[in-house]
Amino acid sequence: MPNASERPRRIRVQRDGPLLIEGPVEVVGEDGEVTVSRRFTVAVCTCRRSRIFPWCDTSHRRRDRRRCEGEAG
């Protein structure tokens, strides 16, 4: 992983979306399991609906779309 002398990682927070983090990254889960991505930018799920958690698979979009379709105007 990066040395302490490198610039800080940039994390972009999106409303109702994933955290976008400049990679590479290591994510440590609640159970202590470490998941690694070497991509230049990764999307980390914050809604916990992703089938590939901790990475985002855009499941949050499908949920929002259904809610909007069910609303009467």
C-alpha atoms as an extended CHARMM CRD file, in Angstrom:
* protein
*
        73  EXT
         1         1  MET       CA              0.0000000000        0.0000000000        0.0000000000  PROA      1               0.0000000000
         2         2  PRO       CA              1.0810000000        3.6420000000       -0.3310000000  PROA      2               0.0000000000
         3         3  ASN       CA              3.8380000000        5.1330000000        1.7690000000  PROA      3               0.0000000000
         4         4  ALA       CA              2.9480000000        7.7330000000        4.4000000000  PROA      4               0.0000000000
         5         5  SER       CA              4.9350000000       10.3160000000        2.4010000000  PROA      5               0.0000000000
         6         6  GLU       CA              2.5170000000       10.1620000000       -0.5550000000  PROA      6               0.0000000000
         7         7  ARG       CA             -0.3390000000       12.6550000000       -0.8340000000  PROA      7               0.0000000000
         8         8  PRO       CA             -3.5840000000       11.7390000000        0.9340000000  PROA      8               0.0000000000
         9         9  ARG       CA             -6.1190000000        9.6090000000       -0.9360000000  PROA      9               0.0000000000
        10        10  ARG       CA             -9.0500000000       11.5400000000       -2.3350000000  PROA      10              0.0000000000
        11        11  ILE       CA            -12.5250000000       10.2640000000       -1.4270000000  PROA      11              0.0000000000
        12        12  ARG       CA            -15.5890000000       11.6670000000       -3.1740000000  PROA      12              0.0000000000
        13        13  VAL       CA            -18.8680000000       11.4070000000       -1.2760000000  PROA      13              0.0000000000
        14        14  GLN       CA            -22.0540000000       11.1990000000       -3.3440000000  PROA      14              0.0000000000
        15        15  ARG       CA            -25.5850000000       11.5910000000       -2.0400000000  PROA      15              0.0000000000
        16        16  ASP       CA            -27.3610000000        8.2110000000       -2.2730000000  PROA      16              0.0000000000
        17        17  GLY       CA            -24.3340000000        6.6430000000       -3.9330000000  PROA      17              0.0000000000
        18        18  PRO       CA            -21.0120000000        4.9480000000       -3.2810000000  PROA      18              0.0000000000
        19        19  LEU       CA            -17.8080000000        6.4610000000       -1.9690000000  PROA      19              0.0000000000
        20        20  LEU       CA            -15.4190000000        6.9770000000       -4.8900000000  PROA      20              0.0000000000
        21        21  ILE       CA            -11.8560000000        6.4390000000       -3.6850000000  PROA      21              0.0000000000
        22        22  GLU       CA             -8.6120000000        6.8960000000       -5.5760000000  PROA      22              0.0000000000
        23        23  GLY       CA             -6.9720000000        3.4710000000       -5.5430000000  PROA      23              0.0000000000
        24        24  PRO       CA             -5.3650000000        1.1740000000       -4.9360000000  PROA      24              0.0000000000
        25        25  VAL       CA             -7.2310000000        0.4340000000       -1.7090000000  PROA      25              0.0000000000
        26        26  GLU       CA             -7.6310000000       -2.1900000000        0.9950000000  PROA      26              0.0000000000
        27        27  VAL       CA            -11.0350000000       -2.4530000000        2.6630000000  PROA      27              0.0000000000
        28        28  VAL       CA            -11.2190000000       -4.1730000000        6.0530000000  PROA      28              0.0000000000
        29        29  GLY       CA            -14.6580000000       -5.6170000000        6.8040000000  PROA      29              0.0000000000
        30        30  GLU       CA            -16.3790000000       -5.9700000000       10.1730000000  PROA      30              0.0000000000
        31        31  ASP       CA            -15.1020000000       -9.5440000000       10.3710000000  PROA      31              0.0000000000
        32        32  GLY       CA            -11.5200000000       -8.4310000000        9.6890000000  PROA      32              0.0000000000
        33        33  GLU       CA            -11.4650000000       -9.7770000000        6.1260000000  PROA      33              0.0000000000
        34        34  VAL       CA             -9.2880000000       -7.6310000000        3.8480000000  PROA      34              0.0000000000
        35        35  THR       CA            -10.4660000000       -7.0040000000        0.2710000000  PROA      35              0.0000000000
        36        36  VAL       CA             -8.0140000000       -5.3900000000       -2.1530000000  PROA      36              0.0000000000
        37        37  SER       CA             -8.5420000000       -3.4230000000       -5.3710000000  PROA      37              0.0000000000
        38        38  ARG       CA             -5.6610000000       -2.1470000000       -7.4670000000  PROA      38              0.0000000000
        39        39  ARG       CA             -7.8830000000       -0.0240000000       -9.7650000000  PROA      39              0.0000000000
        40        40  PHE       CA             -7.1660000000        3.6950000000      -10.1190000000  PROA      40              0.0000000000
        41        41  THR       CA            -10.6330000000        4.5460000000       -8.7360000000  PROA      41              0.0000000000
        42        42  VAL       CA            -12.9500000000        2.2580000000       -6.7970000000  PROA      42              0.0000000000
        43        43  ALA       CA            -16.5810000000        2.6100000000       -5.7670000000  PROA      43              0.0000000000
        44        44  VAL       CA            -17.2230000000        1.4210000000       -2.2200000000  PROA      44              0.0000000000
        45        45  CYS       CA            -20.8420000000        0.5460000000       -1.4310000000  PROA      45              0.0000000000
        46        46  THR       CA            -22.5010000000        2.4920000000        1.3880000000  PROA      46              0.0000000000
        47        47  CYS       CA            -26.0520000000        1.0930000000        1.0890000000  PROA      47              0.0000000000
        48        48  ARG       CA            -25.0040000000       -2.5700000000        1.6480000000  PROA      48              0.0000000000
        49        49  ARG       CA            -27.3100000000       -3.7600000000       -1.1900000000  PROA      49              0.0000000000
        50        50  SER       CA            -24.4110000000       -4.6900000000       -3.4830000000  PROA      50              0.0000000000
        51        51  ARG       CA            -24.0040000000       -8.3520000000       -4.3970000000  PROA      51              0.0000000000
        52        52  ILE       CA            -20.2410000000       -7.7570000000       -4.5860000000  PROA      52              0.0000000000
        53        53  PHE       CA            -19.9760000000       -5.8270000000       -1.3080000000  PROA      53              0.0000000000
        54        54  PRO       CA            -17.7930000000       -3.9430000000       -0.3420000000  PROA      54              0.0000000000
        55        55  TRP       CA            -17.6310000000       -2.8290000000       -3.9860000000  PROA      55              0.0000000000
        56        56  CYS       CA            -20.6090000000       -1.0070000000       -5.5040000000  PROA      56              0.0000000000
        57        57  ASP       CA            -22.6150000000       -2.7500000000       -8.2480000000  PROA      57              0.0000000000
        58        58  THR       CA            -25.1560000000        0.1250000000       -8.5910000000  PROA      58              0.0000000000
        59        59  SER       CA            -27.8760000000       -1.7790000000       -6.6930000000  PROA      59              0.0000000000
        60        60  HSD       CA            -28.8110000000        1.5370000000       -5.0560000000  PROA      60              0.0000000000
        61        61  ARG       CA            -29.9810000000        2.8170000000       -8.4540000000  PROA      61              0.0000000000
        62        62  ARG       CA            -32.4200000000       -0.0490000000       -9.0070000000  PROA      62              0.0000000000
        63        63  ARG       CA            -33.9770000000        0.5080000000       -5.5780000000  PROA      63              0.0000000000
        64        64  ASP       CA            -34.4570000000        4.2480000000       -6.1480000000  PROA      64              0.0000000000
        65        65  ARG       CA            -35.9620000000        3.7190000000       -9.6070000000  PROA      65              0.0000000000
        66        66  ARG       CA            -38.5960000000        1.3010000000       -8.2930000000  PROA      66              0.0000000000
        67        67  ARG       CA            -39.5660000000        3.6850000000       -5.4940000000  PROA      67              0.0000000000
        68        68  CYS       CA            -40.0010000000        6.5350000000       -7.9890000000  PROA      68              0.0000000000
        69        69  GLU       CA            -42.0750000000        4.3960000000      -10.3850000000  PROA      69              0.0000000000
        70        70  GLY       CA            -44.4480000000        3.4210000000       -7.5600000000  PROA      70              0.0000000000
        71        71  GLU       CA            -45.1880000000        7.0260000000       -6.5930000000  PROA      71              0.0000000000
        72        72  ALA       CA            -48.3530000000        8.5070000000       -8.0580000000  PROA      72              0.0000000000
        73        73  GLY       CA            -48.1000000000       12.0240000000       -9.4400000000  PROA      73              0.0000000000
